[in-house]
Amino acid sequence: MRLFLTAILLPLLSACTWVHMAPGASSVRVVSGPPAGCEKRGEVEVAVKHGVAFIERNPLRVREELETLARNEAPGLGADTIHPLSEPVRGSQSWVAWRCGR
């Protein structure tokens, strides 16, 4: 019975979004590379759980949560734009924050 419940609940948990957008983060723009004419405000590294027990979480969901965490950090740095420095690795990713003054 325990195995049956685990088999049903684990996929549902892996689809859950555990990270929510902070106030001000929804206006932060995400770009693929360094934006022209902007001031670099800093770098951030964000991380989320990439697996539950021995089951890997949905990579798209992990990527979305990492982006949300990076966007959440940007207003604290005085930034309005972010871009990733690398692809996510084991639930961790580095980002650069920029102030473009849009």
N, CA, C and O atoms as a GROMACS GRO file, in nm:
protein
  408
    1MET      N    1   0.084  -0.119   0.000
    1MET     CA    2   0.000   0.000   0.000
    1MET      C    3   0.089   0.126   0.000
    1MET      O    4   0.061   0.222  -0.072
    2ARG      N    5   0.195   0.124   0.081
    2ARG     CA    6   0.284   0.240   0.090
    2ARG      C    7   0.350   0.268  -0.046
    2ARG      O    8   0.361   0.383  -0.086
    3LEU      N    9   0.393   0.164  -0.114
    3LEU     CA   10   0.454   0.178  -0.247
    3LEU      C   11   0.354   0.234  -0.346
    3LEU      O   12   0.388   0.318  -0.430
    4PHE      N   13   0.230   0.190  -0.336
    4PHE     CA   14   0.125   0.238  -0.425
    4PHE      C   15   0.103   0.388  -0.406
    4PHE      O   16   0.095   0.462  -0.504
    5LEU      N   17   0.094   0.433  -0.282
    5LEU     CA   18   0.075   0.576  -0.254
    5LEU      C   19   0.194   0.658  -0.300
    5LEU      O   20   0.177   0.768  -0.354
    6THR      N   21   0.313   0.608  -0.280
    6THR     CA   22   0.433   0.677  -0.325
    6THR      C   23   0.432   0.690  -0.477
    6THR      O   24   0.467   0.796  -0.530
    7ALA      N   25   0.394   0.586  -0.545
    7ALA     CA   26   0.390   0.588  -0.691
    7ALA      C   27   0.290   0.689  -0.744
    7ALA      O   28   0.310   0.746  -0.851
    8ILE      N   29   0.184   0.713  -0.670
    8ILE     CA   30   0.082   0.810  -0.713
    8ILE      C   31   0.121   0.952  -0.674
    8ILE      O   32   0.105   1.044  -0.754
    9LEU      N   33   0.172   0.972  -0.553
    9LEU     CA   34   0.197   1.106  -0.503
    9LEU      C   35   0.327   1.168  -0.554
    9LEU      O   36   0.333   1.289  -0.572
   10LEU      N   37   0.429   1.090  -0.576
   10LEU     CA   38   0.558   1.145  -0.617
   10LEU      C   39   0.552   1.222  -0.749
   10LEU      O   40   0.608   1.331  -0.757
   11PRO      N   41   0.487   1.171  -0.852
   11PRO     CA   42   0.476   1.251  -0.975
   11PRO      C   43   0.402   1.383  -0.953
   11PRO      O   44   0.435   1.484  -1.015
   12LEU      N   45   0.303   1.382  -0.866
   12LEU     CA   46   0.230   1.506  -0.836
   12LEU      C   47   0.320   1.607  -0.767
   12LEU      O   48   0.316   1.725  -0.799
   13LEU      N   49   0.401   1.561  -0.673
   13LEU     CA   50   0.493   1.651  -0.603
   13LEU      C   51   0.599   1.706  -0.697
   13LEU      O   52   0.639   1.822  -0.683
   14SER      N   53   0.646   1.627  -0.790
   14SER     CA   54   0.750   1.673  -0.881
   14SER      C   55   0.698   1.780  -0.976
   14SER      O   56   0.778   1.852  -1.036
   15ALA      N   57   0.567   1.791  -0.992
   15ALA     CA   58   0.508   1.892  -1.080
   15ALA      C   59   0.478   2.021  -1.006
   15ALA      O   60   0.447   2.122  -1.070
   16CYS      N   61   0.486   2.021  -0.874
   16CYS     CA   62   0.453   2.140  -0.796
   16CYS      C   63   0.557   2.250  -0.815
   16CYS      O   64   0.676   2.224  -0.830
   17THR      N   65   0.510   2.373  -0.813
   17THR     CA   66   0.600   2.488  -0.815
   17THR      C   67   0.613   2.535  -0.672
   17THR      O   68   0.514   2.571  -0.608
   18TRP      N   69   0.734   2.534  -0.620
   18TRP     CA   70   0.759   2.572  -0.482
   18TRP      C   71   0.806   2.714  -0.469
   18TRP      O   72   0.817   2.765  -0.358
   19VAL      N   73   0.836   2.780  -0.580
   19VAL     CA   74   0.890   2.916  -0.578
   19VAL      C   75   0.785   3.011  -0.633
   19VAL      O   76   0.727   2.987  -0.739
   20HIS      N   77   0.762   3.120  -0.561
   20HIS     CA   78   0.664   3.219  -0.603
   20HIS      C   79   0.732   3.352  -0.630
   20HIS      O   80   0.834   3.383  -0.570
   21MET      N   81   0.676   3.429  -0.721
   21MET     CA   82   0.729   3.558  -0.762
   21MET      C   83   0.714   3.658  -0.647
   21MET      O   84   0.606   3.672  -0.588
   22ALA      N   85   0.824   3.728  -0.616
   22ALA     CA   86   0.823   3.831  -0.511
   22ALA      C   87   0.772   3.963  -0.569
   22ALA      O   88   0.774   3.982  -0.691
   23PRO      N   89   0.725   4.054  -0.483
   23PRO     CA   90   0.682   4.185  -0.532
   23PRO      C   91   0.795   4.255  -0.608
   23PRO      O   92   0.909   4.258  -0.562
   24GLY      N   93   0.763   4.311  -0.723
   24GLY     CA   94   0.861   4.381  -0.804
   24GLY      C   95   0.934   4.292  -0.903
   24GLY      O   96   0.990   4.342  -1.001
   25ALA      N   97   0.934   4.163  -0.881
   25ALA     CA   98   1.008   4.072  -0.969
   25ALA      C   99   0.940   4.050  -1.103
   25ALA      O  100   1.005   4.016  -1.201
   26SER      N  101   0.810   4.070  -1.108
   26SER     CA  102   0.738   4.047  -1.235
   26SER      C  103   0.777   4.148  -1.342
   26SER      O  104   0.757   4.122  -1.461
   27SER      N  105   0.833   4.263  -1.303
   27SER     CA  106   0.875   4.362  -1.402
   27SER      C  107   1.019   4.342  -1.449
   27SER      O  108   1.066   4.416  -1.536
   28VAL      N  109   1.088   4.243  -1.393
   28VAL     CA  110   1.227   4.215  -1.434
   28VAL      C  111   1.225   4.139  -1.566
   28VAL      O  112   1.157   4.037  -1.579
   29ARG      N  113   1.299   4.190  -1.661
   29ARG     CA  114   1.307   4.131  -1.795
   29ARG      C  115   1.415   4.024  -1.797
   29ARG      O  116   1.521   4.040  -1.736
   30VAL      N  117   1.389   3.914  -1.867
   30VAL     CA  118   1.486   3.805  -1.882
   30VAL      C  119   1.533   3.805  -2.028
   30VAL      O  120   1.451   3.795  -2.120
   31VAL      N  121   1.664   3.816  -2.049
   31VAL     CA  122   1.721   3.816  -2.183
   31VAL      C  123   1.822   3.701  -2.194
   31VAL      O  124   1.866   3.647  -2.093
   32SER      N  125   1.858   3.666  -2.317
   32SER     CA  126   1.946   3.551  -2.337
   32SER      C  127   2.095   3.584  -2.323
   32SER      O  128   2.176   3.494  -2.302
   33GLY      N  129   2.131   3.710  -2.335
   33GLY     CA  130   2.272   3.749  -2.326
   33GLY      C  131   2.285   3.889  -2.270
   33GLY      O  132   2.184   3.953  -2.241
   34PRO      N  133   2.407   3.938  -2.255
   34PRO     CA  134   2.428   4.071  -2.198
   34PRO      C  135   2.359   4.180  -2.281
   34PRO      O  136   2.381   4.188  -2.402
   35PRO      N  137   2.275   4.261  -2.218
   35PRO     CA  138   2.207   4.368  -2.292
   35PRO      C  139   2.300   4.486  -2.318
   35PRO      O  140   2.386   4.517  -2.236
   36ALA      N  141   2.284   4.551  -2.432
   36ALA     CA  142   2.368   4.665  -2.468
   36ALA      C  143   2.323   4.790  -2.392
   36ALA      O  144   2.204   4.812  -2.369
   37GLY      N  145   2.421   4.870  -2.352
   37GLY     CA  146   2.392   4.998  -2.289
   37GLY      C  147   2.336   4.989  -2.148
   37GLY      O  148   2.269   5.082  -2.103
   38CYS      N  149   2.362   4.881  -2.078
   38CYS     CA  150   2.309   4.862  -1.943
   38CYS      C  151   2.424   4.855  -1.843
   38CYS      O  152   2.538   4.822  -1.879
   39GLU      N  153   2.394   4.887  -1.719
   39GLU     CA  154   2.493   4.884  -1.611
   39GLU      C  155   2.484   4.751  -1.536
   39GLU      O  156   2.377   4.713  -1.489
   40LYS      N  157   2.595   4.681  -1.526
   40LYS     CA  158   2.597   4.554  -1.453
   40LYS      C  159   2.584   4.583  -1.304
   40LYS      O  160   2.657   4.666  -1.249
   41ARG      N  161   2.488   4.515  -1.239
   41ARG     CA  162   2.461   4.536  -1.097
   41ARG      C  163   2.511   4.422  -1.009
   41ARG      O  164   2.516   4.436  -0.887
   42GLY      N  165   2.547   4.310  -1.069
   42GLY     CA  166   2.600   4.200  -0.990
   42GLY      C  167   2.563   4.065  -1.047
   42GLY      O  168   2.495   4.055  -1.149
   43GLU      N  169   2.608   3.961  -0.978
   43GLU     CA  170   2.579   3.823  -1.017
   43GLU      C  171   2.512   3.754  -0.899
   43GLU      O  172   2.542   3.782  -0.783
   44VAL      N  173   2.422   3.663  -0.931
   44VAL     CA  174   2.355   3.584  -0.827
   44VAL      C  175   2.358   3.437  -0.867
   44VAL      O  176   2.355   3.403  -0.986
   45GLU      N  177   2.364   3.352  -0.768
   45GLU     CA  178   2.351   3.208  -0.793
   45GLU      C  179   2.229   3.162  -0.715
   45GLU      O  180   2.216   3.189  -0.596
   46VAL      N  181   2.141   3.093  -0.784
   46VAL     CA  182   2.018   3.046  -0.723
   46VAL      C  183   2.013   2.894  -0.733
   46VAL      O  184   2.076   2.834  -0.820
   47ALA      N  185   1.938   2.833  -0.642
   47ALA     CA  186   1.929   2.686  -0.641
   47ALA      C  187   1.793   2.641  -0.590
   47ALA      O  188   1.732   2.705  -0.504
   48VAL      N  189   1.748   2.530  -0.645
   48VAL     CA  190   1.624   2.464  -0.600
   48VAL      C  191   1.651   2.314  -0.594
   48VAL      O  192   1.753   2.266  -0.643
   49LYS      N  193   1.560   2.243  -0.534
   49LYS     CA  194   1.570   2.096  -0.532
   49LYS      C  195   1.551   2.045  -0.674
   49LYS      O  196   1.452   2.079  -0.740
   50HIS      N  197   1.644   1.966  -0.722
   50HIS     CA  198   1.631   1.911  -0.857
   50HIS      C  199   1.577   1.768  -0.855
   50HIS      O  200   1.551   1.709  -0.959
   51GLY      N  201   1.562   1.715  -0.735
   51GLY     CA  202   1.507   1.580  -0.722
   51GLY      C  203   1.436   1.564  -0.590
   51GLY      O  204   1.464   1.634  -0.493
   52VAL      N  205   1.344   1.470  -0.587
   52VAL     CA  206   1.272   1.434  -0.465
   52VAL      C  207   1.301   1.287  -0.443
   52VAL      O  208   1.266   1.202  -0.525
   53ALA      N  209   1.364   1.257  -0.330
   53ALA     CA  210   1.412   1.121  -0.303
   53ALA      C  211   1.508   1.083  -0.415
   53ALA      O  212   1.609   1.152  -0.434
   54PHE      N  213   1.480   0.978  -0.488
   54PHE     CA  214   1.568   0.936  -0.599
   54PHE      C  215   1.507   0.968  -0.735
   54PHE      O  216   1.555   0.920  -0.837
   55ILE      N  217   1.403   1.050  -0.736
   55ILE     CA  218   1.332   1.085  -0.859
   55ILE      C  219   1.369   1.227  -0.899
   55ILE      O  220   1.358   1.320  -0.819
   56GLU      N  221   1.413   1.244  -1.024
   56GLU     CA  222   1.445   1.377  -1.076
   56GLU      C  223   1.316   1.454  -1.101
   56GLU      O  224   1.218   1.399  -1.150
   57ARG      N  225   1.317   1.584  -1.066
   57ARG     CA  226   1.202   1.670  -1.095
   57ARG      C  227   1.201   1.706  -1.243
   57ARG      O  228   1.303   1.691  -1.312
   58ASN      N  229   1.090   1.752  -1.291
   58ASN     CA  230   1.074   1.795  -1.429
   58ASN      C  231   1.176   1.907  -1.457
   58ASN      O  232   1.171   2.011  -1.392
   59PRO      N  233   1.268   1.889  -1.553
   59PRO     CA  234   1.372   1.989  -1.581
   59PRO      C  235   1.315   2.126  -1.619
   59PRO      O  236   1.374   2.228  -1.586
   60LEU      N  237   1.202   2.128  -1.689
   60LEU     CA  238   1.140   2.255  -1.726
   60LEU      C  239   1.093   2.330  -1.602
   60LEU      O  240   1.110   2.451  -1.591
   61ARG      N  241   1.034   2.257  -1.508
   61ARG     CA  242   0.986   2.317  -1.384
   61ARG      C  243   1.104   2.372  -1.302
   61ARG      O  244   1.096   2.481  -1.246
   62VAL      N  245   1.213   2.296  -1.295
   62VAL     CA  246   1.333   2.341  -1.224
   62VAL      C  247   1.386   2.470  -1.288
   62VAL      O  248   1.421   2.565  -1.218
   63ARG      N  249   1.392   2.472  -1.421
   63ARG     CA  250   1.440   2.589  -1.494
   63ARG      C  251   1.353   2.712  -1.466
   63ARG      O  252   1.404   2.822  -1.445
   64GLU      N  253   1.221   2.692  -1.466
   64GLU     CA  254   1.128   2.802  -1.437
   64GLU      C  255   1.148   2.856  -1.296
   64GLU      O  256   1.147   2.977  -1.275
   65GLU      N  257   1.168   2.767  -1.200
   65GLU     CA  258   1.188   2.811  -1.062
   65GLU      C  259   1.319   2.884  -1.045
   65GLU      O  260   1.326   2.981  -0.969
   66LEU      N  261   1.424   2.841  -1.113
   66LEU     CA  262   1.552   2.910  -1.106
   66LEU      C  263   1.539   3.052  -1.163
   66LEU      O  264   1.593   3.147  -1.107
   67GLU      N  265   1.468   3.064  -1.274
   67GLU     CA  266   1.445   3.197  -1.332
   67GLU      C  267   1.367   3.286  -1.237
   67GLU      O  268   1.399   3.404  -1.220
   68THR      N  269   1.264   3.231  -1.174
   68THR     CA  270   1.184   3.309  -1.079
   68THR      C  271   1.270   3.355  -0.962
   68THR      O  272   1.260   3.470  -0.920
   69LEU      N  273   1.354   3.267  -0.909
   69LEU     CA  274   1.442   3.306  -0.798
   69LEU      C  275   1.538   3.417  -0.841
   69LEU      O  276   1.562   3.511  -0.764
   70ALA      N  277   1.593   3.407  -0.961
   70ALA     CA  278   1.684   3.511  -1.010
   70ALA      C  279   1.609   3.643  -1.028
   70ALA      O  280   1.662   3.749  -0.993
   71ARG      N  281   1.488   3.638  -1.080
   71ARG     CA  282   1.406   3.760  -1.094
   71ARG      C  283   1.375   3.819  -0.956
   71ARG      O  284   1.372   3.941  -0.940
   72ASN      N  285   1.352   3.733  -0.857
   72ASN     CA  286   1.325   3.781  -0.721
   72ASN      C  287   1.444   3.857  -0.663
   72ASN      O  288   1.426   3.951  -0.585
   73GLU      N  289   1.566   3.818  -0.700
   73GLU     CA  290   1.687   3.881  -0.648
   73GLU      C  291   1.717   4.016  -0.714
   73GLU      O  292   1.779   4.103  -0.652
   74ALA      N  293   1.675   4.033  -0.837
   74ALA     CA  294   1.711   4.151  -0.916
   74ALA      C  295   1.672   4.285  -0.852
   74ALA      O  296   1.757   4.374  -0.847
   75PRO      N  297   1.549   4.305  -0.804
   75PRO     CA  298   1.515   4.434  -0.746
   75PRO      C  299   1.605   4.474  -0.628
   75PRO      O  300   1.632   4.592  -0.608
   76GLY      N  301   1.649   4.377  -0.550
   76GLY     CA  302   1.738   4.405  -0.438
   76GLY      C  303   1.875   4.455  -0.482
   76GLY      O  304   1.946   4.519  -0.404
   77LEU      N  305   1.912   4.427  -0.605
   77LEU     CA  306   2.038   4.474  -0.661
   77LEU      C  307   2.019   4.602  -0.743
   77LEU      O  308   2.115   4.655  -0.799
   78GLY      N  309   1.896   4.652  -0.749
   78GLY     CA  310   1.868   4.768  -0.831
   78GLY      C  311   1.867   4.734  -0.979
   78GLY      O  312   1.893   4.821  -1.062
   79ALA      N  313   1.838   4.610  -1.013
   79ALA     CA  314   1.840   4.563  -1.151
   79ALA      C  315   1.699   4.548  -1.206
   79ALA      O  316   1.604   4.523  -1.131
   80ASP      N  317   1.687   4.563  -1.338
   80ASP     CA  318   1.558   4.544  -1.404
   80ASP      C  319   1.565   4.439  -1.516
   80ASP      O  320   1.465   4.411  -1.582
   81THR      N  321   1.684   4.383  -1.536
   81THR     CA  322   1.706   4.284  -1.642
   81THR      C  323   1.805   4.179  -1.591
   81THR      O  324   1.900   4.212  -1.520
   82ILE      N  325   1.782   4.053  -1.628
   82ILE     CA  326   1.876   3.946  -1.592
   82ILE      C  327   1.902   3.858  -1.712
   82ILE      O  328   1.822   3.852  -1.806
   83HIS      N  329   2.016   3.789  -1.709
   83HIS     CA  330   2.042   3.686  -1.809
   83HIS      C  331   2.125   3.576  -1.743
   83HIS      O  332   2.206   3.602  -1.655
   84PRO      N  333   2.104   3.450  -1.789
   84PRO     CA  334   2.178   3.338  -1.730
   84PRO      C  335   2.322   3.335  -1.777
   84PRO      O  336   2.352   3.365  -1.892
   85LEU      N  337   2.411   3.299  -1.686
   85LEU     CA  338   2.552   3.279  -1.722
   85LEU      C  339   2.577   3.138  -1.773
   85LEU      O  340   2.673   3.113  -1.847
   86SER      N  341   2.491   3.046  -1.732
   86SER     CA  342   2.511   2.905  -1.768
   86SER      C  343   2.376   2.835  -1.769
   86SER      O  344   2.273   2.890  -1.729
   87GLU      N  345   2.380   2.713  -1.814
   87GLU     CA  346   2.262   2.626  -1.806
   87GLU      C  347   2.250   2.576  -1.662
   87GLU      O  348   2.350   2.571  -1.590
   88PRO      N  349   2.129   2.538  -1.619
   88PRO     CA  350   2.114   2.480  -1.485
   88PRO      C  351   2.193   2.350  -1.471
   88PRO      O  352   2.195   2.268  -1.563
   89VAL      N  353   2.257   2.332  -1.356
   89VAL     CA  354   2.331   2.210  -1.325
   89VAL      C  355   2.289   2.164  -1.186
   89VAL      O  356   2.314   2.232  -1.086
   90ARG      N  357   2.226   2.048  -1.179
   90ARG     CA  358   2.182   1.987  -1.052
   90ARG      C  359   2.105   2.086  -0.965
   90ARG      O  360   2.125   2.092  -0.844
   91GLY      N  361   2.015   2.164  -1.030
   91GLY     CA  362   1.928   2.256  -0.956
   91GLY      C  363   1.992   2.388  -0.920
   91GLY      O  364   1.938   2.460  -0.836
   92SER      N  365   2.104   2.423  -0.980
   92SER     CA  366   2.174   2.548  -0.950
   92SER      C  367   2.205   2.621  -1.081
   92SER      O  368   2.232   2.559  -1.184
   93GLN      N  369   2.200   2.756  -1.076
   93GLN     CA  370   2.229   2.834  -1.196
   93GLN      C  371   2.277   2.973  -1.156
   93GLN      O  372   2.229   3.031  -1.058
   94SER      N  373   2.373   3.026  -1.232
   94SER     CA  374   2.426   3.161  -1.210
   94SER      C  375   2.363   3.257  -1.310
   94SER      O  376   2.339   3.223  -1.425
   95TRP      N  377   2.337   3.380  -1.262
   95TRP     CA  378   2.274   3.484  -1.342
   95TRP      C  379   2.348   3.616  -1.324
   95TRP      O  380   2.416   3.636  -1.223
   96VAL      N  381   2.337   3.705  -1.422
   96VAL     CA  382   2.390   3.840  -1.412
   96VAL      C  383   2.270   3.935  -1.410
   96VAL      O  384   2.174   3.918  -1.485
   97ALA      N  385   2.278   4.035  -1.322
   97ALA     CA  386   2.172   4.135  -1.308
   97ALA      C  387   2.218   4.268  -1.366
   97ALA      O  388   2.332   4.310  -1.344
   98TRP      N  389   2.131   4.334  -1.441
   98TRP     CA  390   2.161   4.460  -1.510
   98TRP      C  391   2.055   4.565  -1.479
   98TRP      O  392   1.939   4.533  -1.454
   99ARG      N  393   2.098   4.693  -1.482
   99ARG     CA  394   2.003   4.804  -1.477
   99ARG      C  395   2.006   4.869  -1.615
   99ARG      O  396   2.107   4.926  -1.656
  100CYS      N  397   1.894   4.859  -1.684
  100CYS     CA  398   1.885   4.914  -1.819
  100CYS      C  399   1.802   5.042  -1.822
  100CYS      O  400   1.802   5.114  -1.922
  101GLY      N  401   1.731   5.070  -1.713
  101GLY     CA  402   1.653   5.194  -1.705
  101GLY      C  403   1.539   5.204  -1.804
  101GLY      O  404   1.514   5.310  -1.861
  102ARG      N  405   1.471   5.093  -1.824
  102ARG     CA  406   1.359   5.096  -1.918
  102ARG      C  407   1.250   5.187  -1.869
  102ARG      O  408   1.148   5.202  -1.936
   0.00000   0.00000   0.00000
